[in-house]
Amino acid sequence: MRDAIIGLLPMIDQALADCVGVVDEVSLEPVAHMRDRMLARVAYPDDVLLAALAGGTGSGKSSLFNAVAGEEAAPTGGVRPTTARPQALVPLSSVSTLAGYLDEIGVEDRVSHRGHEWLCLIDLPDTDSVEVDHRQRVDSLLPRLDCVVWVVDPEKYRDASLHHGYLAPMAPYQSQFVFVLNQIDRLRPDEVGRVKADLAAALVEDGIGDPVVLETAAQPAVGPALGIEDLLTRLRQMVGGSVYEKSLIDLRAGFLPLLEAVGGSPGVDFDTRWDQVVDEAVAQVDAGEFSAAGQKVAAFLEQLGDETGGGPGKTMSEMAHAAPAVVLGAVVAAAAQPGAGSPKRRRPSWWPGRRAKPPTVSEAPGSEGIRVTLETEFGDPVRGMMARRARAQASIAELTLALNDLSRRSG
């Protein structure tokens, strides 16, 4: 699977290249960044799971981090928020190989361990921290990780900032989520099941289907930590596949806006329709109906833009606004050519200003010049735009087929 993901990179690069000039840079930039993030992750070991502990203030993330580490690696206590900066528990055998990636995503605080060579666990700042910088760190890190362990406590498990700010918007990544109800030692045995059921119901409301909630007590008042082995077993099952599943989800999500940006209609029979519009516009110019000729071209370009959609459609709509002025310029230029005929003054209905002199045009202002101008200003640019659009659509379609095929094989 790793080789298959890496094999998609040339197709991604080709699709992005074909979208240049068709899709605006604002739409392309997030996809390019997604591609870079994916490349950075697959460059590092896939036999180590990069998992994060995420949750609100007081949920016990740091206590859970320490329970997994088997030592007091992260500070805990009553001062909130306790975790100001992300801290990683890094397998001793992978300290050097993971160093570059942890540097890249901004996780500087690290503790090495020998216990679980397949797990790199990151303790994140609180999702509901009063410190804006803490929340920004969480938001920037979550897309870069293989797995997120959402930790909640019996009091704040329905916190709106967690469910509405994170879980519901990120529901498409639910296969990379693990849910933990921590501090169960604070509940009576008969209450644990009720709280878990209510939490599961809230997760379903977020769009997460059939959620599994694990029970832990990372720092009970009496006795050893509870539920840690169950959590580790669940995380161990996610090694290897998780990073690839997330990459596929990211790719599909990233390229979906580009499909909309290049436009939806595959073919608009441009040449046939354009030739007819040009013929009619030239006939109207020859009849002295200059305003009607400009509006004819403008209406066609506006309709074509609506049919095409996306970035190209927007450009065609902008061209439509310029069409009347372009036709006027062509008429004036044609009238100035030798042999254009005896000039005659006329004031077109659209001519600006009552005191300004109207253009000098002829009874037969040069049909060939009008055609050349329309082709140069509109015909050729639109053909080029449609060709680039077709290449972009083909590249994205090819990549989408490859992604779907890989998803079926991985599933």
LOROKE-971040 format. One record per residue (C-alpha): x, y, z; residue in one letter. Coordinates in steps of 0.25 Angstrom, whole numbers. Layout:
// LOROKE-971040
<nunu xx="X" yy="Y" zz="Z" resn="A"/>
...
//
This chain:
// LOROKE-971040
<nunu xx="0" yy="0" zz="0" resn="M"/>
<nunu xx="11" yy="9" zz="3" resn="R"/>
<nunu xx="17" yy="8" zz="-11" resn="D"/>
<nunu xx="3" yy="10" zz="-17" resn="A"/>
<nunu xx="2" yy="23" zz="-9" resn="I"/>
<nunu xx="15" yy="28" zz="-14" resn="I"/>
<nunu xx="12" yy="23" zz="-28" resn="G"/>
<nunu xx="0" yy="33" zz="-28" resn="L"/>
<nunu xx="9" yy="45" zz="-26" resn="L"/>
<nunu xx="13" yy="47" zz="-41" resn="P"/>
<nunu xx="-2" yy="47" zz="-44" resn="M"/>
<nunu xx="-5" yy="57" zz="-33" resn="I"/>
<nunu xx="6" yy="66" zz="-39" resn="D"/>
<nunu xx="1" yy="64" zz="-53" resn="Q"/>
<nunu xx="-13" yy="68" zz="-48" resn="A"/>
<nunu xx="-8" yy="80" zz="-41" resn="L"/>
<nunu xx="0" yy="85" zz="-53" resn="A"/>
<nunu xx="-12" yy="83" zz="-62" resn="D"/>
<nunu xx="-21" yy="91" zz="-53" resn="C"/>
<nunu xx="-11" yy="103" zz="-54" resn="V"/>
<nunu xx="-18" yy="114" zz="-62" resn="G"/>
<nunu xx="-31" yy="107" zz="-61" resn="V"/>
<nunu xx="-33" yy="108" zz="-46" resn="V"/>
<nunu xx="-29" yy="120" zz="-38" resn="D"/>
<nunu xx="-17" yy="119" zz="-28" resn="E"/>
<nunu xx="-26" yy="121" zz="-16" resn="V"/>
<nunu xx="-33" yy="108" zz="-19" resn="S"/>
<nunu xx="-20" yy="100" zz="-23" resn="L"/>
<nunu xx="-12" yy="104" zz="-11" resn="E"/>
<nunu xx="-19" yy="95" zz="-1" resn="P"/>
<nunu xx="-18" yy="83" zz="-10" resn="V"/>
<nunu xx="-3" yy="86" zz="-12" resn="A"/>
<nunu xx="-1" yy="87" zz="3" resn="H"/>
<nunu xx="-8" yy="74" zz="5" resn="M"/>
<nunu xx="1" yy="67" zz="-5" resn="R"/>
<nunu xx="13" yy="72" zz="2" resn="D"/>
<nunu xx="8" yy="67" zz="15" resn="R"/>
<nunu xx="5" yy="54" zz="10" resn="M"/>
<nunu xx="19" yy="53" zz="4" resn="L"/>
<nunu xx="25" yy="57" zz="17" resn="A"/>
<nunu xx="18" yy="46" zz="25" resn="R"/>
<nunu xx="20" yy="34" zz="15" resn="V"/>
<nunu xx="35" yy="38" zz="15" resn="A"/>
<nunu xx="36" yy="33" zz="30" resn="Y"/>
<nunu xx="33" yy="19" zz="36" resn="P"/>
<nunu xx="19" yy="13" zz="34" resn="D"/>
<nunu xx="22" yy="3" zz="45" resn="D"/>
<nunu xx="21" yy="14" zz="55" resn="V"/>
<nunu xx="7" yy="20" zz="58" resn="L"/>
<nunu xx="7" yy="35" zz="61" resn="L"/>
<nunu xx="-5" yy="36" zz="70" resn="A"/>
<nunu xx="-9" yy="48" zz="78" resn="A"/>
<nunu xx="-17" yy="50" zz="91" resn="L"/>
<nunu xx="-27" yy="61" zz="89" resn="A"/>
<nunu xx="-38" yy="66" zz="98" resn="G"/>
<nunu xx="-43" yy="78" zz="107" resn="G"/>
<nunu xx="-38" yy="83" zz="120" resn="T"/>
<nunu xx="-38" yy="74" zz="131" resn="G"/>
<nunu xx="-40" yy="61" zz="123" resn="S"/>
<nunu xx="-28" yy="55" zz="127" resn="G"/>
<nunu xx="-20" yy="54" zz="115" resn="K"/>
<nunu xx="-6" yy="56" zz="122" resn="S"/>
<nunu xx="-10" yy="46" zz="132" resn="S"/>
<nunu xx="-13" yy="36" zz="121" resn="L"/>
<nunu xx="0" yy="40" zz="114" resn="F"/>
<nunu xx="8" yy="36" zz="127" resn="N"/>
<nunu xx="0" yy="23" zz="128" resn="A"/>
<nunu xx="4" yy="19" zz="114" resn="V"/>
<nunu xx="19" yy="23" zz="117" resn="A"/>
<nunu xx="19" yy="16" zz="130" resn="G"/>
<nunu xx="25" yy="29" zz="136" resn="E"/>
<nunu xx="23" yy="43" zz="140" resn="E"/>
<nunu xx="26" yy="48" zz="126" resn="A"/>
<nunu xx="16" yy="60" zz="125" resn="A"/>
<nunu xx="12" yy="69" zz="136" resn="P"/>
<nunu xx="-2" yy="68" zz="143" resn="T"/>
<nunu xx="-9" yy="76" zz="153" resn="G"/>
<nunu xx="-20" yy="86" zz="156" resn="G"/>
<nunu xx="-14" yy="98" zz="148" resn="V"/>
<nunu xx="-22" yy="98" zz="134" resn="R"/>
<nunu xx="-17" yy="97" zz="124" resn="P"/>
<nunu xx="-6" yy="87" zz="128" resn="T"/>
<nunu xx="-1" yy="84" zz="114" resn="T"/>
<nunu xx="4" yy="97" zz="108" resn="A"/>
<nunu xx="12" yy="90" zz="97" resn="R"/>
<nunu xx="11" yy="77" zz="90" resn="P"/>
<nunu xx="20" yy="66" zz="95" resn="Q"/>
<nunu xx="23" yy="53" zz="88" resn="A"/>
<nunu xx="26" yy="39" zz="94" resn="L"/>
<nunu xx="36" yy="34" zz="84" resn="V"/>
<nunu xx="40" yy="19" zz="82" resn="P"/>
<nunu xx="55" yy="19" zz="85" resn="L"/>
<nunu xx="57" yy="11" zz="72" resn="S"/>
<nunu xx="51" yy="22" zz="64" resn="S"/>
<nunu xx="56" yy="34" zz="71" resn="V"/>
<nunu xx="65" yy="38" zz="59" resn="S"/>
<nunu xx="56" yy="33" zz="48" resn="T"/>
<nunu xx="44" yy="41" zz="53" resn="L"/>
<nunu xx="52" yy="54" zz="57" resn="A"/>
<nunu xx="51" yy="60" zz="44" resn="G"/>
<nunu xx="36" yy="59" zz="43" resn="Y"/>
<nunu xx="34" yy="63" zz="58" resn="L"/>
<nunu xx="42" yy="75" zz="55" resn="D"/>
<nunu xx="34" yy="78" zz="42" resn="E"/>
<nunu xx="20" yy="78" zz="50" resn="I"/>
<nunu xx="26" yy="86" zz="62" resn="G"/>
<nunu xx="27" yy="76" zz="73" resn="V"/>
<nunu xx="39" yy="79" zz="80" resn="E"/>
<nunu xx="37" yy="73" zz="94" resn="D"/>
<nunu xx="40" yy="58" zz="93" resn="R"/>
<nunu xx="42" yy="47" zz="103" resn="V"/>
<nunu xx="48" yy="34" zz="98" resn="S"/>
<nunu xx="43" yy="20" zz="103" resn="H"/>
<nunu xx="45" yy="5" zz="101" resn="R"/>
<nunu xx="31" yy="0" zz="104" resn="G"/>
<nunu xx="24" yy="1" zz="91" resn="H"/>
<nunu xx="33" yy="2" zz="79" resn="E"/>
<nunu xx="21" yy="3" zz="69" resn="W"/>
<nunu xx="15" yy="15" zz="76" resn="L"/>
<nunu xx="19" yy="30" zz="76" resn="C"/>
<nunu xx="8" yy="37" zz="85" resn="L"/>
<nunu xx="7" yy="52" zz="85" resn="I"/>
<nunu xx="0" yy="59" zz="97" resn="D"/>
<nunu xx="-7" yy="72" zz="91" resn="L"/>
<nunu xx="-11" yy="85" zz="97" resn="P"/>
<nunu xx="-26" yy="85" zz="101" resn="D"/>
<nunu xx="-36" yy="87" zz="90" resn="T"/>
<nunu xx="-44" yy="97" zz="99" resn="D"/>
<nunu xx="-32" yy="105" zz="104" resn="S"/>
<nunu xx="-33" yy="119" zz="107" resn="V"/>
<nunu xx="-20" yy="121" zz="101" resn="E"/>
<nunu xx="-22" yy="124" zz="86" resn="V"/>
<nunu xx="-8" yy="119" zz="82" resn="D"/>
<nunu xx="-11" yy="105" zz="89" resn="H"/>
<nunu xx="-24" yy="103" zz="80" resn="R"/>
<nunu xx="-16" yy="107" zz="68" resn="Q"/>
<nunu xx="-6" yy="97" zz="71" resn="R"/>
<nunu xx="-16" yy="86" zz="72" resn="V"/>
<nunu xx="-23" yy="91" zz="59" resn="D"/>
<nunu xx="-10" yy="90" zz="51" resn="S"/>
<nunu xx="-5" yy="77" zz="57" resn="L"/>
<nunu xx="-18" yy="69" zz="55" resn="L"/>
<nunu xx="-17" yy="68" zz="40" resn="P"/>
<nunu xx="-3" yy="63" zz="41" resn="R"/>
<nunu xx="-5" yy="50" zz="50" resn="L"/>
<nunu xx="-9" yy="36" zz="47" resn="D"/>
<nunu xx="-19" yy="35" zz="59" resn="C"/>
<nunu xx="-26" yy="43" zz="69" resn="V"/>
<nunu xx="-30" yy="38" zz="83" resn="V"/>
<nunu xx="-41" yy="47" zz="87" resn="W"/>
<nunu xx="-41" yy="47" zz="102" resn="V"/>
<nunu xx="-53" yy="52" zz="110" resn="V"/>
<nunu xx="-57" yy="52" zz="125" resn="D"/>
<nunu xx="-71" yy="49" zz="132" resn="P"/>
<nunu xx="-74" yy="63" zz="133" resn="E"/>
<nunu xx="-71" yy="70" zz="120" resn="K"/>
<nunu xx="-73" yy="58" zz="110" resn="Y"/>
<nunu xx="-84" yy="66" zz="103" resn="R"/>
<nunu xx="-76" yy="79" zz="102" resn="D"/>
<nunu xx="-81" yy="87" zz="90" resn="A"/>
<nunu xx="-67" yy="92" zz="86" resn="S"/>
<nunu xx="-62" yy="78" zz="85" resn="L"/>
<nunu xx="-74" yy="72" zz="77" resn="H"/>
<nunu xx="-77" yy="84" zz="68" resn="H"/>
<nunu xx="-63" yy="90" zz="67" resn="G"/>
<nunu xx="-55" yy="77" zz="64" resn="Y"/>
<nunu xx="-63" yy="64" zz="64" resn="L"/>
<nunu xx="-75" yy="67" zz="54" resn="A"/>
<nunu xx="-66" yy="75" zz="44" resn="P"/>
<nunu xx="-56" yy="63" zz="44" resn="M"/>
<nunu xx="-66" yy="52" zz="44" resn="A"/>
<nunu xx="-60" yy="47" zz="30" resn="P"/>
<nunu xx="-47" yy="43" zz="37" resn="Y"/>
<nunu xx="-55" yy="35" zz="48" resn="Q"/>
<nunu xx="-47" yy="22" zz="44" resn="S"/>
<nunu xx="-35" yy="29" zz="50" resn="Q"/>
<nunu xx="-42" yy="32" zz="63" resn="F"/>
<nunu xx="-42" yy="25" zz="76" resn="V"/>
<nunu xx="-51" yy="30" zz="87" resn="F"/>
<nunu xx="-48" yy="29" zz="102" resn="V"/>
<nunu xx="-56" yy="32" zz="114" resn="L"/>
<nunu xx="-46" yy="35" zz="124" resn="N"/>
<nunu xx="-47" yy="36" zz="140" resn="Q"/>
<nunu xx="-58" yy="25" zz="141" resn="I"/>
<nunu xx="-53" yy="23" zz="155" resn="D"/>
<nunu xx="-61" yy="35" zz="158" resn="R"/>
<nunu xx="-74" yy="28" zz="154" resn="L"/>
<nunu xx="-82" yy="17" zz="161" resn="R"/>
<nunu xx="-82" yy="4" zz="153" resn="P"/>
<nunu xx="-96" yy="6" zz="149" resn="D"/>
<nunu xx="-93" yy="20" zz="144" resn="E"/>
<nunu xx="-82" yy="16" zz="134" resn="V"/>
<nunu xx="-91" yy="9" zz="124" resn="G"/>
<nunu xx="-101" yy="21" zz="124" resn="R"/>
<nunu xx="-90" yy="31" zz="122" resn="V"/>
<nunu xx="-84" yy="23" zz="111" resn="K"/>
<nunu xx="-97" yy="21" zz="104" resn="A"/>
<nunu xx="-100" yy="36" zz="104" resn="D"/>
<nunu xx="-86" yy="39" zz="99" resn="L"/>
<nunu xx="-88" yy="29" zz="88" resn="A"/>
<nunu xx="-101" yy="36" zz="84" resn="A"/>
<nunu xx="-95" yy="49" zz="84" resn="A"/>
<nunu xx="-84" yy="44" zz="74" resn="L"/>
<nunu xx="-95" yy="38" zz="65" resn="V"/>
<nunu xx="-101" yy="52" zz="65" resn="E"/>
<nunu xx="-87" yy="57" zz="60" resn="D"/>
<nunu xx="-88" yy="47" zz="48" resn="G"/>
<nunu xx="-79" yy="36" zz="54" resn="I"/>
<nunu xx="-85" yy="23" zz="51" resn="G"/>
<nunu xx="-85" yy="12" zz="62" resn="D"/>
<nunu xx="-75" yy="18" zz="71" resn="P"/>
<nunu xx="-67" yy="9" zz="81" resn="V"/>
<nunu xx="-64" yy="16" zz="94" resn="V"/>
<nunu xx="-53" yy="10" zz="103" resn="L"/>
<nunu xx="-52" yy="12" zz="118" resn="E"/>
<nunu xx="-40" yy="17" zz="125" resn="T"/>
<nunu xx="-36" yy="22" zz="139" resn="A"/>
<nunu xx="-22" yy="28" zz="136" resn="A"/>
<nunu xx="-19" yy="33" zz="150" resn="Q"/>
<nunu xx="-29" yy="26" zz="160" resn="P"/>
<nunu xx="-29" yy="30" zz="174" resn="A"/>
<nunu xx="-26" yy="16" zz="178" resn="V"/>
<nunu xx="-19" yy="5" zz="171" resn="G"/>
<nunu xx="-13" yy="4" zz="157" resn="P"/>
<nunu xx="-18" yy="11" zz="144" resn="A"/>
<nunu xx="-30" yy="4" zz="137" resn="L"/>
<nunu xx="-32" yy="1" zz="123" resn="G"/>
<nunu xx="-19" yy="5" zz="117" resn="I"/>
<nunu xx="-16" yy="-9" zz="111" resn="E"/>
<nunu xx="-30" yy="-8" zz="104" resn="D"/>
<nunu xx="-26" yy="5" zz="98" resn="L"/>
<nunu xx="-12" yy="0" zz="94" resn="L"/>
<nunu xx="-18" yy="-12" zz="87" resn="T"/>
<nunu xx="-28" yy="-3" zz="79" resn="R"/>
<nunu xx="-16" yy="6" zz="75" resn="L"/>
<nunu xx="-7" yy="-6" zz="71" resn="R"/>
<nunu xx="-18" yy="-11" zz="62" resn="Q"/>
<nunu xx="-17" yy="3" zz="54" resn="M"/>
<nunu xx="-2" yy="2" zz="51" resn="V"/>
<nunu xx="1" yy="2" zz="36" resn="G"/>
<nunu xx="-12" yy="4" zz="30" resn="G"/>
<nunu xx="-16" yy="17" zz="37" resn="S"/>
<nunu xx="-6" yy="26" zz="30" resn="V"/>
<nunu xx="-11" yy="21" zz="17" resn="Y"/>
<nunu xx="-25" yy="21" zz="19" resn="E"/>
<nunu xx="-24" yy="36" zz="24" resn="K"/>
<nunu xx="-16" yy="39" zz="12" resn="S"/>
<nunu xx="-27" yy="34" zz="2" resn="L"/>
<nunu xx="-37" yy="42" zz="10" resn="I"/>
<nunu xx="-29" yy="54" zz="9" resn="D"/>
<nunu xx="-27" yy="52" zz="-6" resn="L"/>
<nunu xx="-41" yy="50" zz="-9" resn="R"/>
<nunu xx="-45" yy="62" zz="0" resn="A"/>
<nunu xx="-34" yy="71" zz="-6" resn="G"/>
<nunu xx="-38" yy="69" zz="-21" resn="F"/>
<nunu xx="-53" yy="70" zz="-19" resn="L"/>
<nunu xx="-53" yy="85" zz="-19" resn="P"/>
<nunu xx="-44" yy="85" zz="-32" resn="L"/>
<nunu xx="-54" yy="77" zz="-39" resn="L"/>
<nunu xx="-64" yy="88" zz="-36" resn="E"/>
<nunu xx="-54" yy="99" zz="-40" resn="A"/>
<nunu xx="-51" yy="94" zz="-54" resn="V"/>
<nunu xx="-66" yy="93" zz="-57" resn="G"/>
<nunu xx="-76" yy="82" zz="-58" resn="G"/>
<nunu xx="-80" yy="81" zz="-73" resn="S"/>
<nunu xx="-71" yy="72" zz="-81" resn="P"/>
<nunu xx="-74" yy="78" zz="-95" resn="G"/>
<nunu xx="-81" yy="90" zz="-100" resn="V"/>
<nunu xx="-80" yy="89" zz="-115" resn="D"/>
<nunu xx="-73" yy="102" zz="-115" resn="F"/>
<nunu xx="-68" yy="103" zz="-130" resn="D"/>
<nunu xx="-81" yy="100" zz="-136" resn="T"/>
<nunu xx="-88" yy="110" zz="-127" resn="R"/>
<nunu xx="-77" yy="120" zz="-128" resn="W"/>
<nunu xx="-77" yy="120" zz="-143" resn="D"/>
<nunu xx="-92" yy="123" zz="-144" resn="Q"/>
<nunu xx="-91" yy="134" zz="-134" resn="V"/>
<nunu xx="-79" yy="141" zz="-142" resn="V"/>
<nunu xx="-87" yy="140" zz="-155" resn="D"/>
<nunu xx="-99" yy="146" zz="-148" resn="E"/>
<nunu xx="-91" yy="157" zz="-142" resn="A"/>
<nunu xx="-84" yy="161" zz="-155" resn="V"/>
<nunu xx="-97" yy="161" zz="-162" resn="A"/>
<nunu xx="-103" yy="171" zz="-151" resn="Q"/>
<nunu xx="-90" yy="180" zz="-153" resn="V"/>
<nunu xx="-92" yy="180" zz="-168" resn="D"/>
<nunu xx="-106" yy="184" zz="-165" resn="A"/>
<nunu xx="-102" yy="195" zz="-156" resn="G"/>
<nunu xx="-107" yy="189" zz="-144" resn="E"/>
<nunu xx="-94" yy="190" zz="-136" resn="F"/>
<nunu xx="-101" yy="190" zz="-122" resn="S"/>
<nunu xx="-108" yy="177" zz="-125" resn="A"/>
<nunu xx="-95" yy="171" zz="-131" resn="A"/>
<nunu xx="-88" yy="173" zz="-118" resn="G"/>
<nunu xx="-100" yy="168" zz="-109" resn="Q"/>
<nunu xx="-100" yy="156" zz="-118" resn="K"/>
<nunu xx="-86" yy="152" zz="-115" resn="V"/>
<nunu xx="-87" yy="156" zz="-100" resn="A"/>
<nunu xx="-100" yy="148" zz="-98" resn="A"/>
<nunu xx="-93" yy="135" zz="-104" resn="F"/>
<nunu xx="-81" yy="137" zz="-95" resn="L"/>
<nunu xx="-90" yy="139" zz="-83" resn="E"/>
<nunu xx="-98" yy="126" zz="-86" resn="Q"/>
<nunu xx="-85" yy="118" zz="-89" resn="L"/>
<nunu xx="-79" yy="123" zz="-76" resn="G"/>
<nunu xx="-92" yy="118" zz="-68" resn="D"/>
<nunu xx="-91" yy="105" zz="-76" resn="E"/>
<nunu xx="-76" yy="103" zz="-73" resn="T"/>
<nunu xx="-76" yy="107" zz="-59" resn="G"/>
<nunu xx="-64" yy="108" zz="-49" resn="G"/>
<nunu xx="-52" yy="117" zz="-52" resn="G"/>
<nunu xx="-53" yy="116" zz="-67" resn="P"/>
<nunu xx="-68" yy="120" zz="-67" resn="G"/>
<nunu xx="-64" yy="132" zz="-58" resn="K"/>
<nunu xx="-54" yy="136" zz="-68" resn="T"/>
<nunu xx="-64" yy="135" zz="-80" resn="M"/>
<nunu xx="-74" yy="144" zz="-72" resn="S"/>
<nunu xx="-63" yy="154" zz="-70" resn="E"/>
<nunu xx="-61" yy="154" zz="-85" resn="M"/>
<nunu xx="-75" yy="155" zz="-88" resn="A"/>
<nunu xx="-75" yy="169" zz="-81" resn="H"/>
<nunu xx="-64" yy="174" zz="-90" resn="A"/>
<nunu xx="-71" yy="169" zz="-103" resn="A"/>
<nunu xx="-79" yy="181" zz="-107" resn="P"/>
<nunu xx="-67" yy="190" zz="-106" resn="A"/>
<nunu xx="-58" yy="180" zz="-114" resn="V"/>
<nunu xx="-69" yy="180" zz="-125" resn="V"/>
<nunu xx="-69" yy="195" zz="-125" resn="L"/>
<nunu xx="-54" yy="195" zz="-126" resn="G"/>
<nunu xx="-54" yy="185" zz="-138" resn="A"/>
<nunu xx="-64" yy="194" zz="-145" resn="V"/>
<nunu xx="-56" yy="206" zz="-144" resn="V"/>
<nunu xx="-43" yy="199" zz="-148" resn="A"/>
<nunu xx="-50" yy="193" zz="-160" resn="A"/>
<nunu xx="-56" yy="206" zz="-164" resn="A"/>
<nunu xx="-42" yy="212" zz="-164" resn="A"/>
<nunu xx="-37" yy="202" zz="-174" resn="Q"/>
<nunu xx="-34" yy="206" zz="-189" resn="P"/>
<nunu xx="-46" yy="203" zz="-197" resn="G"/>
<nunu xx="-56" yy="202" zz="-186" resn="A"/>
<nunu xx="-66" yy="210" zz="-194" resn="G"/>
<nunu xx="-71" yy="224" zz="-192" resn="S"/>
<nunu xx="-71" yy="228" zz="-177" resn="P"/>
<nunu xx="-84" yy="232" zz="-171" resn="K"/>
<nunu xx="-87" yy="238" zz="-157" resn="R"/>
<nunu xx="-96" yy="230" zz="-148" resn="R"/>
<nunu xx="-99" yy="230" zz="-133" resn="R"/>
<nunu xx="-101" yy="216" zz="-128" resn="P"/>
<nunu xx="-111" yy="215" zz="-117" resn="S"/>
<nunu xx="-100" yy="211" zz="-107" resn="W"/>
<nunu xx="-90" yy="222" zz="-110" resn="W"/>
<nunu xx="-86" yy="229" zz="-97" resn="P"/>
<nunu xx="-88" yy="244" zz="-96" resn="G"/>
<nunu xx="-97" yy="253" zz="-104" resn="R"/>
<nunu xx="-86" yy="263" zz="-107" resn="R"/>
<nunu xx="-76" yy="253" zz="-112" resn="A"/>
<nunu xx="-75" yy="250" zz="-126" resn="K"/>
<nunu xx="-79" yy="237" zz="-130" resn="P"/>
<nunu xx="-70" yy="227" zz="-138" resn="P"/>
<nunu xx="-68" yy="229" zz="-153" resn="T"/>
<nunu xx="-73" yy="215" zz="-159" resn="V"/>
<nunu xx="-76" yy="211" zz="-173" resn="S"/>
<nunu xx="-88" yy="205" zz="-179" resn="E"/>
<nunu xx="-79" yy="192" zz="-181" resn="A"/>
<nunu xx="-68" yy="193" zz="-170" resn="P"/>
<nunu xx="-60" yy="181" zz="-174" resn="G"/>
<nunu xx="-66" yy="167" zz="-170" resn="S"/>
<nunu xx="-53" yy="160" zz="-170" resn="E"/>
<nunu xx="-47" yy="170" zz="-160" resn="G"/>
<nunu xx="-59" yy="168" zz="-151" resn="I"/>
<nunu xx="-57" yy="152" zz="-151" resn="R"/>
<nunu xx="-42" yy="153" zz="-149" resn="V"/>
<nunu xx="-44" yy="162" zz="-137" resn="T"/>
<nunu xx="-55" yy="153" zz="-131" resn="L"/>
<nunu xx="-46" yy="141" zz="-133" resn="E"/>
<nunu xx="-34" yy="148" zz="-127" resn="T"/>
<nunu xx="-41" yy="154" zz="-115" resn="E"/>
<nunu xx="-51" yy="142" zz="-112" resn="F"/>
<nunu xx="-50" yy="130" zz="-121" resn="G"/>
<nunu xx="-36" yy="126" zz="-119" resn="D"/>
<nunu xx="-35" yy="129" zz="-104" resn="P"/>
<nunu xx="-48" yy="121" zz="-101" resn="V"/>
<nunu xx="-43" yy="109" zz="-109" resn="R"/>
<nunu xx="-30" yy="110" zz="-101" resn="G"/>
<nunu xx="-37" yy="111" zz="-88" resn="M"/>
<nunu xx="-46" yy="99" zz="-92" resn="M"/>
<nunu xx="-34" yy="90" zz="-96" resn="A"/>
<nunu xx="-27" yy="93" zz="-83" resn="R"/>
<nunu xx="-40" yy="90" zz="-76" resn="R"/>
<nunu xx="-42" yy="77" zz="-83" resn="A"/>
<nunu xx="-28" yy="73" zz="-79" resn="R"/>
<nunu xx="-30" yy="77" zz="-65" resn="A"/>
<nunu xx="-43" yy="69" zz="-64" resn="Q"/>
<nunu xx="-36" yy="57" zz="-70" resn="A"/>
<nunu xx="-25" yy="57" zz="-60" resn="S"/>
<nunu xx="-34" yy="59" zz="-49" resn="I"/>
<nunu xx="-43" yy="47" zz="-54" resn="A"/>
<nunu xx="-31" yy="38" zz="-56" resn="E"/>
<nunu xx="-26" yy="41" zz="-42" resn="L"/>
<nunu xx="-40" yy="39" zz="-36" resn="T"/>
<nunu xx="-41" yy="25" zz="-42" resn="L"/>
<nunu xx="-28" yy="21" zz="-37" resn="A"/>
<nunu xx="-32" yy="26" zz="-23" resn="L"/>
<nunu xx="-45" yy="19" zz="-23" resn="N"/>
<nunu xx="-38" yy="6" zz="-28" resn="D"/>
<nunu xx="-28" yy="7" zz="-17" resn="L"/>
<nunu xx="-38" yy="9" zz="-7" resn="S"/>
<nunu xx="-46" yy="-3" zz="-11" resn="R"/>
<nunu xx="-33" yy="-11" zz="-10" resn="R"/>
<nunu xx="-29" yy="-6" zz="3" resn="S"/>
<nunu xx="-43" yy="-8" zz="9" resn="G"/>
//
